[in-house]
């Protein structure tokens, strides 16, 4: 019975560690988006404000990466 409790503790510990990894990744991506937003907005003198949200930015990045991976896979087949 004690082995089962230790196993449960290890599983819960691993879940918490993975959750922290996800949180770190989200924080990194959010900071990257803020830098991107600042860069875009600073390129305009008229006070331009980027309308793209963080979620839209992530969706666009995912689509671009999928396209790149698809193109690379196609090139390897040739």
N, CA, C and O atoms as a Maestro MAE file, in Angstrom:
{
 s_m_m2io_version
 :::
 2.0.0
}

f_m_ct {
 s_m_title
 :::
 protein
 m_atom[312] {
  # First column is atom index #
  i_m_mmod_type
  r_m_x_coord
  r_m_y_coord
  r_m_z_coord
  i_m_residue_number
  s_m_chain_name
  s_m_pdb_residue_name
  s_m_pdb_atom_name
  i_m_atomic_number
  :::
  1 25 0.816 -1.197 0.000 1 A "UNK " " N  " 7
  2 3 0.000 0.000 0.000 1 A "UNK " " CA " 6
  3 2 0.861 1.263 0.000 1 A "UNK " " C  " 6
  4 15 0.517 2.246 -0.656 1 A "UNK " " O  " 8
  5 25 1.973 1.243 0.728 2 A "UNK " " N  " 7
  6 3 2.847 2.411 0.789 2 A "UNK " " CA " 6
  7 2 3.456 2.708 -0.578 2 A "UNK " " C  " 6
  8 15 3.634 3.871 -0.941 2 A "UNK " " O  " 8
  9 25 3.772 1.677 -1.324 3 A "UNK " " N  " 7
  10 3 4.318 1.856 -2.663 3 A "UNK " " CA " 6
  11 2 3.329 2.611 -3.551 3 A "UNK " " C  " 6
  12 15 3.720 3.482 -4.328 3 A "UNK " " O  " 8
  13 25 2.057 2.271 -3.429 4 A "UNK " " N  " 7
  14 3 1.039 2.960 -4.217 4 A "UNK " " CA " 6
  15 2 0.962 4.443 -3.845 4 A "UNK " " C  " 6
  16 15 0.812 5.293 -4.722 4 A "UNK " " O  " 8
  17 25 1.063 4.754 -2.560 5 A "UNK " " N  " 7
  18 3 1.030 6.156 -2.136 5 A "UNK " " CA " 6
  19 2 2.244 6.915 -2.668 5 A "UNK " " C  " 6
  20 15 2.118 8.055 -3.115 5 A "UNK " " O  " 8
  21 25 3.418 6.286 -2.619 6 A "UNK " " N  " 7
  22 3 4.621 6.923 -3.160 6 A "UNK " " CA " 6
  23 2 4.484 7.148 -4.665 6 A "UNK " " C  " 6
  24 15 4.895 8.179 -5.198 6 A "UNK " " O  " 8
  25 25 3.905 6.172 -5.323 7 A "UNK " " N  " 7
  26 3 3.710 6.303 -6.773 7 A "UNK " " CA " 6
  27 2 2.775 7.471 -7.080 7 A "UNK " " C  " 6
  28 15 3.018 8.243 -8.007 7 A "UNK " " O  " 8
  29 25 1.710 7.591 -6.296 8 A "UNK " " N  " 7
  30 3 0.774 8.705 -6.488 8 A "UNK " " CA " 6
  31 2 1.467 10.041 -6.250 8 A "UNK " " C  " 6
  32 15 1.239 11.001 -6.987 8 A "UNK " " O  " 8
  33 25 2.305 10.106 -5.232 9 A "UNK " " N  " 7
  34 3 3.033 11.345 -4.943 9 A "UNK " " CA " 6
  35 2 3.952 11.713 -6.103 9 A "UNK " " C  " 6
  36 15 4.038 12.878 -6.491 9 A "UNK " " O  " 8
  37 25 4.639 10.707 -6.654 10 A "UNK " " N  " 7
  38 3 5.532 10.959 -7.790 10 A "UNK " " CA " 6
  39 2 4.760 11.437 -9.019 10 A "UNK " " C  " 6
  40 15 5.211 12.326 -9.742 10 A "UNK " " O  " 8
  41 25 3.599 10.840 -9.243 11 A "UNK " " N  " 7
  42 3 2.778 11.255 -10.382 11 A "UNK " " CA " 6
  43 2 2.343 12.704 -10.212 11 A "UNK " " C  " 6
  44 15 2.413 13.493 -11.155 11 A "UNK " " O  " 8
  45 25 1.895 13.056 -9.008 12 A "UNK " " N  " 7
  46 3 1.456 14.432 -8.749 12 A "UNK " " CA " 6
  47 2 2.627 15.406 -8.880 12 A "UNK " " C  " 6
  48 15 2.465 16.509 -9.402 12 A "UNK " " O  " 8
  49 25 3.799 14.999 -8.408 13 A "UNK " " N  " 7
  50 3 4.981 15.853 -8.511 13 A "UNK " " CA " 6
  51 2 5.332 16.093 -9.977 13 A "UNK " " C  " 6
  52 15 5.629 17.221 -10.371 13 A "UNK " " O  " 8
  53 25 5.296 15.033 -10.781 14 A "UNK " " N  " 7
  54 3 5.595 15.161 -12.211 14 A "UNK " " CA " 6
  55 2 4.591 16.072 -12.909 14 A "UNK " " C  " 6
  56 15 4.965 16.860 -13.777 14 A "UNK " " O  " 8
  57 25 3.327 15.968 -12.534 15 A "UNK " " N  " 7
  58 3 2.310 16.833 -13.136 15 A "UNK " " CA " 6
  59 2 2.588 18.290 -12.812 15 A "UNK " " C  " 6
  60 15 2.466 19.155 -13.679 15 A "UNK " " O  " 8
  61 25 2.960 18.568 -11.572 16 A "UNK " " N  " 7
  62 3 3.260 19.944 -11.181 16 A "UNK " " CA " 6
  63 2 4.461 20.470 -11.956 16 A "UNK " " C  " 6
  64 15 4.460 21.622 -12.390 16 A "UNK " " O  " 8
  65 25 5.490 19.637 -12.135 17 A "UNK " " N  " 7
  66 3 6.677 20.055 -12.880 17 A "UNK " " CA " 6
  67 2 6.327 20.341 -14.337 17 A "UNK " " C  " 6
  68 15 6.806 21.320 -14.910 17 A "UNK " " O  " 8
  69 25 5.493 19.492 -14.939 18 A "UNK " " N  " 7
  70 3 5.085 19.719 -16.322 18 A "UNK " " CA " 6
  71 2 4.265 20.992 -16.425 18 A "UNK " " C  " 6
  72 15 4.399 21.753 -17.384 18 A "UNK " " O  " 8
  73 25 3.423 21.216 -15.440 19 A "UNK " " N  " 7
  74 3 2.609 22.423 -15.446 19 A "UNK " " CA " 6
  75 2 3.503 23.656 -15.386 19 A "UNK " " C  " 6
  76 15 3.241 24.647 -16.067 19 A "UNK " " O  " 8
  77 25 4.537 23.601 -14.590 20 A "UNK " " N  " 7
  78 3 5.465 24.723 -14.509 20 A "UNK " " CA " 6
  79 2 6.176 24.919 -15.845 20 A "UNK " " C  " 6
  80 15 6.413 26.054 -16.256 20 A "UNK " " O  " 8
  81 25 6.514 23.837 -16.519 21 A "UNK " " N  " 7
  82 3 7.150 23.955 -17.823 21 A "UNK " " CA " 6
  83 2 6.216 24.646 -18.815 21 A "UNK " " C  " 6
  84 15 6.649 25.489 -19.601 21 A "UNK " " O  " 8
  85 25 4.928 24.283 -18.774 22 A "UNK " " N  " 7
  86 3 3.954 24.918 -19.652 22 A "UNK " " CA " 6
  87 2 3.834 26.396 -19.318 22 A "UNK " " C  " 6
  88 15 3.762 27.241 -20.211 22 A "UNK " " O  " 8
  89 25 3.811 26.703 -18.027 23 A "UNK " " N  " 7
  90 3 3.688 28.098 -17.610 23 A "UNK " " CA " 6
  91 2 4.908 28.905 -18.049 23 A "UNK " " C  " 6
  92 15 4.777 30.050 -18.482 23 A "UNK " " O  " 8
  93 25 6.088 28.309 -17.936 24 A "UNK " " N  " 7
  94 3 7.304 28.993 -18.388 24 A "UNK " " CA " 6
  95 2 7.251 29.246 -19.887 24 A "UNK " " C  " 6
  96 15 7.655 30.309 -20.359 24 A "UNK " " O  " 8
  97 25 6.752 28.264 -20.634 25 A "UNK " " N  " 7
  98 3 6.645 28.418 -22.085 25 A "UNK " " CA " 6
  99 2 5.663 29.531 -22.438 25 A "UNK " " C  " 6
  100 15 5.935 30.350 -23.316 25 A "UNK " " O  " 8
  101 25 4.537 29.558 -21.760 26 A "UNK " " N  " 7
  102 3 3.548 30.606 -22.016 26 A "UNK " " CA " 6
  103 2 4.126 31.971 -21.670 26 A "UNK " " C  " 6
  104 15 3.946 32.931 -22.420 26 A "UNK " " O  " 8
  105 25 4.814 32.060 -20.547 27 A "UNK " " N  " 7
  106 3 5.437 33.332 -20.159 27 A "UNK " " CA " 6
  107 2 6.458 33.787 -21.199 27 A "UNK " " C  " 6
  108 15 6.515 34.968 -21.542 27 A "UNK " " O  " 8
  109 25 7.262 32.853 -21.699 28 A "UNK " " N  " 7
  110 3 8.258 33.179 -22.718 28 A "UNK " " CA " 6
  111 2 7.583 33.707 -23.981 28 A "UNK " " C  " 6
  112 15 7.991 34.727 -24.537 28 A "UNK " " O  " 8
  113 25 6.542 32.997 -24.427 29 A "UNK " " N  " 7
  114 3 5.841 33.412 -25.637 29 A "UNK " " CA " 6
  115 2 5.154 34.761 -25.452 29 A "UNK " " C  " 6
  116 15 5.125 35.578 -26.373 29 A "UNK " " O  " 8
  117 25 4.607 34.993 -24.272 30 A "UNK " " N  " 7
  118 3 3.943 36.273 -24.005 30 A "UNK " " CA " 6
  119 2 4.954 37.420 -24.042 30 A "UNK " " C  " 6
  120 15 4.680 38.480 -24.604 30 A "UNK " " O  " 8
  121 25 6.125 37.199 -23.438 31 A "UNK " " N  " 7
  122 3 7.176 38.228 -23.477 31 A "UNK " " CA " 6
  123 2 7.635 38.468 -24.913 31 A "UNK " " C  " 6
  124 15 7.898 39.605 -25.305 31 A "UNK " " O  " 8
  125 25 7.729 37.395 -25.693 32 A "UNK " " N  " 7
  126 3 8.109 37.518 -27.098 32 A "UNK " " CA " 6
  127 2 7.075 38.355 -27.850 32 A "UNK " " C  " 6
  128 15 7.432 39.208 -28.662 32 A "UNK " " O  " 8
  129 25 5.798 38.109 -27.577 33 A "UNK " " N  " 7
  130 3 4.731 38.876 -28.218 33 A "UNK " " CA " 6
  131 2 4.795 40.347 -27.810 33 A "UNK " " C  " 6
  132 15 4.605 41.229 -28.647 33 A "UNK " " O  " 8
  133 25 5.060 40.616 -26.539 34 A "UNK " " N  " 7
  134 3 5.176 42.006 -26.091 34 A "UNK " " CA " 6
  135 2 6.326 42.716 -26.806 34 A "UNK " " C  " 6
  136 15 6.197 43.873 -27.206 34 A "UNK " " O  " 8
  137 25 7.457 42.010 -26.962 35 A "UNK " " N  " 7
  138 3 8.595 42.586 -27.696 35 A "UNK " " CA " 6
  139 2 8.221 42.856 -29.156 35 A "UNK " " C  " 6
  140 15 8.556 43.902 -29.713 35 A "UNK " " O  " 8
  141 25 7.526 41.896 -29.763 36 A "UNK " " N  " 7
  142 3 7.081 42.037 -31.152 36 A "UNK " " CA " 6
  143 2 6.145 43.239 -31.279 36 A "UNK " " C  " 6
  144 15 6.292 44.059 -32.185 36 A "UNK " " O  " 8
  145 25 5.189 43.333 -30.366 37 A "UNK " " N  " 7
  146 3 4.224 44.435 -30.375 37 A "UNK " " CA " 6
  147 2 4.938 45.781 -30.226 37 A "UNK " " C  " 6
  148 15 4.639 46.736 -30.943 37 A "UNK " " O  " 8
  149 25 5.872 45.842 -29.297 38 A "UNK " " N  " 7
  150 3 6.630 47.078 -29.069 38 A "UNK " " CA " 6
  151 2 7.423 47.455 -30.322 38 A "UNK " " C  " 6
  152 15 7.477 48.624 -30.702 38 A "UNK " " O  " 8
  153 25 8.040 46.450 -30.960 39 A "UNK " " N  " 7
  154 3 8.828 46.688 -32.171 39 A "UNK " " CA " 6
  155 2 7.949 47.241 -33.295 39 A "UNK " " C  " 6
  156 15 8.314 48.212 -33.957 39 A "UNK " " O  " 8
  157 25 6.793 46.617 -33.502 40 A "UNK " " N  " 7
  158 3 5.885 47.055 -34.569 40 A "UNK " " CA " 6
  159 2 5.380 48.464 -34.289 40 A "UNK " " C  " 6
  160 15 5.396 49.322 -35.172 40 A "UNK " " O  " 8
  161 25 4.936 48.700 -33.072 41 A "UNK " " N  " 7
  162 3 4.362 50.004 -32.734 41 A "UNK " " CA " 6
  163 2 5.408 51.115 -32.758 41 A "UNK " " C  " 6
  164 15 5.081 52.260 -33.068 41 A "UNK " " O  " 8
  165 25 6.647 50.796 -32.440 42 A "UNK " " N  " 7
  166 3 7.693 51.825 -32.433 42 A "UNK " " CA " 6
  167 2 8.127 52.207 -33.850 42 A "UNK " " C  " 6
  168 15 8.785 53.229 -34.046 42 A "UNK " " O  " 8
  169 25 7.761 51.391 -34.828 43 A "UNK " " N  " 7
  170 3 8.128 51.672 -36.210 43 A "UNK " " CA " 6
  171 2 7.258 52.729 -36.871 43 A "UNK " " C  " 6
  172 15 7.527 53.147 -37.998 43 A "UNK " " O  " 8
  173 25 6.223 53.157 -36.175 44 A "UNK " " N  " 7
  174 3 5.308 54.150 -36.730 44 A "UNK " " CA " 6
  175 2 5.344 55.411 -35.878 44 A "UNK " " C  " 6
  176 15 5.383 55.344 -34.650 44 A "UNK " " O  " 8
  177 25 5.331 56.552 -36.538 45 A "UNK " " N  " 7
  178 3 5.372 57.833 -35.825 45 A "UNK " " CA " 6
  179 2 3.987 58.328 -35.413 45 A "UNK " " C  " 6
  180 15 3.871 59.244 -34.599 45 A "UNK " " O  " 8
  181 25 2.948 57.728 -35.969 46 A "UNK " " N  " 7
  182 3 1.600 58.250 -35.743 46 A "UNK " " CA " 6
  183 2 0.864 57.596 -34.569 46 A "UNK " " C  " 6
  184 15 -0.354 57.733 -34.458 46 A "UNK " " O  " 8
  185 25 1.576 56.898 -33.705 47 A "UNK " " N  " 7
  186 3 0.936 56.271 -32.541 47 A "UNK " " CA " 6
  187 2 0.159 55.013 -32.883 47 A "UNK " " C  " 6
  188 15 -0.827 54.688 -32.221 47 A "UNK " " O  " 8
  189 25 0.601 54.301 -33.918 48 A "UNK " " N  " 7
  190 3 -0.063 53.061 -34.330 48 A "UNK " " CA " 6
  191 2 -0.112 52.077 -33.160 48 A "UNK " " C  " 6
  192 15 0.866 51.915 -32.430 48 A "UNK " " O  " 8
  193 25 -1.268 51.421 -32.992 49 A "UNK " " N  " 7
  194 3 -1.438 50.410 -31.950 49 A "UNK " " CA " 6
  195 2 -1.751 49.082 -32.632 49 A "UNK " " C  " 6
  196 15 -2.704 48.984 -33.406 49 A "UNK " " O  " 8
  197 25 -0.958 48.076 -32.347 50 A "UNK " " N  " 7
  198 3 -1.158 46.749 -32.928 50 A "UNK " " CA " 6
  199 2 -2.474 46.164 -32.422 50 A "UNK " " C  " 6
  200 15 -2.713 46.108 -31.215 50 A "UNK " " O  " 8
  201 25 -3.318 45.732 -33.342 51 A "UNK " " N  " 7
  202 3 -4.630 45.194 -32.980 51 A "UNK " " CA " 6
  203 2 -4.594 43.682 -32.730 51 A "UNK " " C  " 6
  204 15 -5.526 43.125 -32.150 51 A "UNK " " O  " 8
  205 25 -3.528 43.027 -33.164 52 A "UNK " " N  " 7
  206 3 -3.421 41.574 -33.013 52 A "UNK " " CA " 6
  207 2 -3.277 41.209 -31.538 52 A "UNK " " C  " 6
  208 15 -2.422 41.754 -30.839 52 A "UNK " " O  " 8
  209 25 -4.115 40.288 -31.069 53 A "UNK " " N  " 7
  210 3 -4.038 39.847 -29.676 53 A "UNK " " CA " 6
  211 2 -2.966 38.773 -29.523 53 A "UNK " " C  " 6
  212 15 -2.451 38.246 -30.509 53 A "UNK " " O  " 8
  213 25 -2.645 38.463 -28.286 54 A "UNK " " N  " 7
  214 3 -1.665 37.417 -28.000 54 A "UNK " " CA " 6
  215 2 -2.121 36.090 -28.604 54 A "UNK " " C  " 6
  216 15 -1.315 35.367 -29.189 54 A "UNK " " O  " 8
  217 25 -3.401 35.767 -28.468 55 A "UNK " " N  " 7
  218 3 -3.934 34.514 -29.004 55 A "UNK " " CA " 6
  219 2 -3.828 34.477 -30.526 55 A "UNK " " C  " 6
  220 15 -3.449 33.454 -31.097 55 A "UNK " " O  " 8
  221 25 -4.156 35.566 -31.172 56 A "UNK " " N  " 7
  222 3 -4.043 35.634 -32.632 56 A "UNK " " CA " 6
  223 2 -2.592 35.486 -33.069 56 A "UNK " " C  " 6
  224 15 -2.304 34.837 -34.075 56 A "UNK " " O  " 8
  225 25 -1.695 36.080 -32.322 57 A "UNK " " N  " 7
  226 3 -0.256 35.953 -32.591 57 A "UNK " " CA " 6
  227 2 0.171 34.483 -32.513 57 A "UNK " " C  " 6
  228 15 0.886 33.995 -33.389 57 A "UNK " " O  " 8
  229 25 -0.267 33.784 -31.466 58 A "UNK " " N  " 7
  230 3 0.087 32.368 -31.321 58 A "UNK " " CA " 6
  231 2 -0.470 31.547 -32.475 58 A "UNK " " C  " 6
  232 15 0.229 30.698 -33.029 58 A "UNK " " O  " 8
  233 25 -1.719 31.794 -32.838 59 A "UNK " " N  " 7
  234 3 -2.324 31.058 -33.949 59 A "UNK " " CA " 6
  235 2 -1.535 31.270 -35.239 59 A "UNK " " C  " 6
  236 15 -1.281 30.321 -35.981 59 A "UNK " " O  " 8
  237 25 -1.154 32.505 -35.497 60 A "UNK " " N  " 7
  238 3 -0.384 32.819 -36.703 60 A "UNK " " CA " 6
  239 2 0.977 32.125 -36.678 60 A "UNK " " C  " 6
  240 15 1.416 31.577 -37.689 60 A "UNK " " O  " 8
  241 25 1.639 32.149 -35.532 61 A "UNK " " N  " 7
  242 3 2.945 31.499 -35.409 61 A "UNK " " CA " 6
  243 2 2.835 29.989 -35.611 61 A "UNK " " C  " 6
  244 15 3.693 29.384 -36.254 61 A "UNK " " O  " 8
  245 25 1.790 29.383 -35.069 62 A "UNK " " N  " 7
  246 3 1.591 27.937 -35.224 62 A "UNK " " CA " 6
  247 2 1.374 27.593 -36.689 62 A "UNK " " C  " 6
  248 15 1.962 26.640 -37.200 62 A "UNK " " O  " 8
  249 25 0.532 28.365 -37.363 63 A "UNK " " N  " 7
  250 3 0.261 28.118 -38.783 63 A "UNK " " CA " 6
  251 2 1.535 28.270 -39.606 63 A "UNK " " C  " 6
  252 15 1.810 27.448 -40.481 63 A "UNK " " O  " 8
  253 25 2.312 29.309 -39.334 64 A "UNK " " N  " 7
  254 3 3.568 29.513 -40.073 64 A "UNK " " CA " 6
  255 2 4.525 28.347 -39.850 64 A "UNK " " C  " 6
  256 15 5.147 27.869 -40.799 64 A "UNK " " O  " 8
  257 25 4.649 27.886 -38.608 65 A "UNK " " N  " 7
  258 3 5.556 26.773 -38.316 65 A "UNK " " CA " 6
  259 2 5.089 25.490 -38.979 65 A "UNK " " C  " 6
  260 15 5.910 24.719 -39.475 65 A "UNK " " O  " 8
  261 25 3.774 25.246 -38.998 66 A "UNK " " N  " 7
  262 3 3.252 24.064 -39.674 66 A "UNK " " CA " 6
  263 2 3.552 24.125 -41.166 66 A "UNK " " C  " 6
  264 15 3.906 23.115 -41.773 66 A "UNK " " O  " 8
  265 25 3.412 25.301 -41.754 67 A "UNK " " N  " 7
  266 3 3.694 25.476 -43.179 67 A "UNK " " CA " 6
  267 2 5.170 25.210 -43.469 67 A "UNK " " C  " 6
  268 15 5.505 24.548 -44.452 67 A "UNK " " O  " 8
  269 25 6.044 25.722 -42.618 68 A "UNK " " N  " 7
  270 3 7.484 25.509 -42.792 68 A "UNK " " CA " 6
  271 2 7.818 24.024 -42.689 68 A "UNK " " C  " 6
  272 15 8.575 23.498 -43.504 68 A "UNK " " O  " 8
  273 25 7.250 23.343 -41.681 69 A "UNK " " N  " 7
  274 3 7.500 21.911 -41.518 69 A "UNK " " CA " 6
  275 2 6.992 21.128 -42.725 69 A "UNK " " C  " 6
  276 15 7.650 20.190 -43.175 69 A "UNK " " O  " 8
  277 25 5.829 21.503 -43.252 70 A "UNK " " N  " 7
  278 3 5.273 20.828 -44.421 70 A "UNK " " CA " 6
  279 2 6.184 21.009 -45.632 70 A "UNK " " C  " 6
  280 15 6.450 20.058 -46.367 70 A "UNK " " O  " 8
  281 25 6.658 22.234 -45.832 71 A "UNK " " N  " 7
  282 3 7.547 22.510 -46.965 71 A "UNK " " CA " 6
  283 2 8.859 21.749 -46.837 71 A "UNK " " C  " 6
  284 15 9.378 21.232 -47.827 71 A "UNK " " O  " 8
  285 25 9.399 21.678 -45.624 72 A "UNK " " N  " 7
  286 3 10.645 20.942 -45.415 72 A "UNK " " CA " 6
  287 2 10.445 19.458 -45.665 72 A "UNK " " C  " 6
  288 15 11.312 18.806 -46.247 72 A "UNK " " O  " 8
  289 25 9.314 18.916 -45.233 73 A "UNK " " N  " 7
  290 3 9.028 17.501 -45.461 73 A "UNK " " CA " 6
  291 2 8.861 17.226 -46.954 73 A "UNK " " C  " 6
  292 15 9.290 16.183 -47.448 73 A "UNK " " O  " 8
  293 25 8.240 18.159 -47.668 74 A "UNK " " N  " 7
  294 3 8.059 18.003 -49.119 74 A "UNK " " CA " 6
  295 2 9.399 18.020 -49.839 74 A "UNK " " C  " 6
  296 15 9.613 17.249 -50.774 74 A "UNK " " O  " 8
  297 25 10.298 18.895 -49.410 75 A "UNK " " N  " 7
  298 3 11.622 18.981 -50.027 75 A "UNK " " CA " 6
  299 2 12.428 17.712 -49.795 75 A "UNK " " C  " 6
  300 15 13.182 17.288 -50.670 75 A "UNK " " O  " 8
  301 25 12.275 17.104 -48.624 76 A "UNK " " N  " 7
  302 3 13.022 15.888 -48.318 76 A "UNK " " CA " 6
  303 2 12.536 14.716 -49.157 76 A "UNK " " C  " 6
  304 15 13.315 13.817 -49.472 76 A "UNK " " O  " 8
  305 25 11.260 14.712 -49.522 77 A "UNK " " N  " 7
  306 3 10.711 13.629 -50.340 77 A "UNK " " CA " 6
  307 2 11.235 13.692 -51.767 77 A "UNK " " C  " 6
  308 15 11.345 12.664 -52.436 77 A "UNK " " O  " 8
  309 25 11.557 14.893 -52.234 78 A "UNK " " N  " 7
  310 3 12.009 15.064 -53.624 78 A "UNK " " CA " 6
  311 2 13.396 14.626 -53.805 78 A "UNK " " C  " 6
  312 15 13.929 14.702 -54.912 78 A "UNK " " O  " 8
  :::
 }
 m_bond[311] {
  # First column is bond index #
  i_m_from
  i_m_to
  i_m_order
  :::
  1 1 2 1
  2 2 3 1
  3 3 4 2
  4 3 5 1
  5 5 6 1
  6 6 7 1
  7 7 8 2
  8 7 9 1
  9 9 10 1
  10 10 11 1
  11 11 12 2
  12 11 13 1
  13 13 14 1
  14 14 15 1
  15 15 16 2
  16 15 17 1
  17 17 18 1
  18 18 19 1
  19 19 20 2
  20 19 21 1
  21 21 22 1
  22 22 23 1
  23 23 24 2
  24 23 25 1
  25 25 26 1
  26 26 27 1
  27 27 28 2
  28 27 29 1
  29 29 30 1
  30 30 31 1
  31 31 32 2
  32 31 33 1
  33 33 34 1
  34 34 35 1
  35 35 36 2
  36 35 37 1
  37 37 38 1
  38 38 39 1
  39 39 40 2
  40 39 41 1
  41 41 42 1
  42 42 43 1
  43 43 44 2
  44 43 45 1
  45 45 46 1
  46 46 47 1
  47 47 48 2
  48 47 49 1
  49 49 50 1
  50 50 51 1
  51 51 52 2
  52 51 53 1
  53 53 54 1
  54 54 55 1
  55 55 56 2
  56 55 57 1
  57 57 58 1
  58 58 59 1
  59 59 60 2
  60 59 61 1
  61 61 62 1
  62 62 63 1
  63 63 64 2
  64 63 65 1
  65 65 66 1
  66 66 67 1
  67 67 68 2
  68 67 69 1
  69 69 70 1
  70 70 71 1
  71 71 72 2
  72 71 73 1
  73 73 74 1
  74 74 75 1
  75 75 76 2
  76 75 77 1
  77 77 78 1
  78 78 79 1
  79 79 80 2
  80 79 81 1
  81 81 82 1
  82 82 83 1
  83 83 84 2
  84 83 85 1
  85 85 86 1
  86 86 87 1
  87 87 88 2
  88 87 89 1
  89 89 90 1
  90 90 91 1
  91 91 92 2
  92 91 93 1
  93 93 94 1
  94 94 95 1
  95 95 96 2
  96 95 97 1
  97 97 98 1
  98 98 99 1
  99 99 100 2
  100 99 101 1
  101 101 102 1
  102 102 103 1
  103 103 104 2
  104 103 105 1
  105 105 106 1
  106 106 107 1
  107 107 108 2
  108 107 109 1
  109 109 110 1
  110 110 111 1
  111 111 112 2
  112 111 113 1
  113 113 114 1
  114 114 115 1
  115 115 116 2
  116 115 117 1
  117 117 118 1
  118 118 119 1
  119 119 120 2
  120 119 121 1
  121 121 122 1
  122 122 123 1
  123 123 124 2
  124 123 125 1
  125 125 126 1
  126 126 127 1
  127 127 128 2
  128 127 129 1
  129 129 130 1
  130 130 131 1
  131 131 132 2
  132 131 133 1
  133 133 134 1
  134 134 135 1
  135 135 136 2
  136 135 137 1
  137 137 138 1
  138 138 139 1
  139 139 140 2
  140 139 141 1
  141 141 142 1
  142 142 143 1
  143 143 144 2
  144 143 145 1
  145 145 146 1
  146 146 147 1
  147 147 148 2
  148 147 149 1
  149 149 150 1
  150 150 151 1
  151 151 152 2
  152 151 153 1
  153 153 154 1
  154 154 155 1
  155 155 156 2
  156 155 157 1
  157 157 158 1
  158 158 159 1
  159 159 160 2
  160 159 161 1
  161 161 162 1
  162 162 163 1
  163 163 164 2
  164 163 165 1
  165 165 166 1
  166 166 167 1
  167 167 168 2
  168 167 169 1
  169 169 170 1
  170 170 171 1
  171 171 172 2
  172 171 173 1
  173 173 174 1
  174 174 175 1
  175 175 176 2
  176 175 177 1
  177 177 178 1
  178 178 179 1
  179 179 180 2
  180 179 181 1
  181 181 182 1
  182 182 183 1
  183 183 184 2
  184 183 185 1
  185 185 186 1
  186 186 187 1
  187 187 188 2
  188 187 189 1
  189 189 190 1
  190 190 191 1
  191 191 192 2
  192 191 193 1
  193 193 194 1
  194 194 195 1
  195 195 196 2
  196 195 197 1
  197 197 198 1
  198 198 199 1
  199 199 200 2
  200 199 201 1
  201 201 202 1
  202 202 203 1
  203 203 204 2
  204 203 205 1
  205 205 206 1
  206 206 207 1
  207 207 208 2
  208 207 209 1
  209 209 210 1
  210 210 211 1
  211 211 212 2
  212 211 213 1
  213 213 214 1
  214 214 215 1
  215 215 216 2
  216 215 217 1
  217 217 218 1
  218 218 219 1
  219 219 220 2
  220 219 221 1
  221 221 222 1
  222 222 223 1
  223 223 224 2
  224 223 225 1
  225 225 226 1
  226 226 227 1
  227 227 228 2
  228 227 229 1
  229 229 230 1
  230 230 231 1
  231 231 232 2
  232 231 233 1
  233 233 234 1
  234 234 235 1
  235 235 236 2
  236 235 237 1
  237 237 238 1
  238 238 239 1
  239 239 240 2
  240 239 241 1
  241 241 242 1
  242 242 243 1
  243 243 244 2
  244 243 245 1
  245 245 246 1
  246 246 247 1
  247 247 248 2
  248 247 249 1
  249 249 250 1
  250 250 251 1
  251 251 252 2
  252 251 253 1
  253 253 254 1
  254 254 255 1
  255 255 256 2
  256 255 257 1
  257 257 258 1
  258 258 259 1
  259 259 260 2
  260 259 261 1
  261 261 262 1
  262 262 263 1
  263 263 264 2
  264 263 265 1
  265 265 266 1
  266 266 267 1
  267 267 268 2
  268 267 269 1
  269 269 270 1
  270 270 271 1
  271 271 272 2
  272 271 273 1
  273 273 274 1
  274 274 275 1
  275 275 276 2
  276 275 277 1
  277 277 278 1
  278 278 279 1
  279 279 280 2
  280 279 281 1
  281 281 282 1
  282 282 283 1
  283 283 284 2
  284 283 285 1
  285 285 286 1
  286 286 287 1
  287 287 288 2
  288 287 289 1
  289 289 290 1
  290 290 291 1
  291 291 292 2
  292 291 293 1
  293 293 294 1
  294 294 295 1
  295 295 296 2
  296 295 297 1
  297 297 298 1
  298 298 299 1
  299 299 300 2
  300 299 301 1
  301 301 302 1
  302 302 303 1
  303 303 304 2
  304 303 305 1
  305 305 306 1
  306 306 307 1
  307 307 308 2
  308 307 309 1
  309 309 310 1
  310 310 311 1
  311 311 312 2
  :::
 }
}
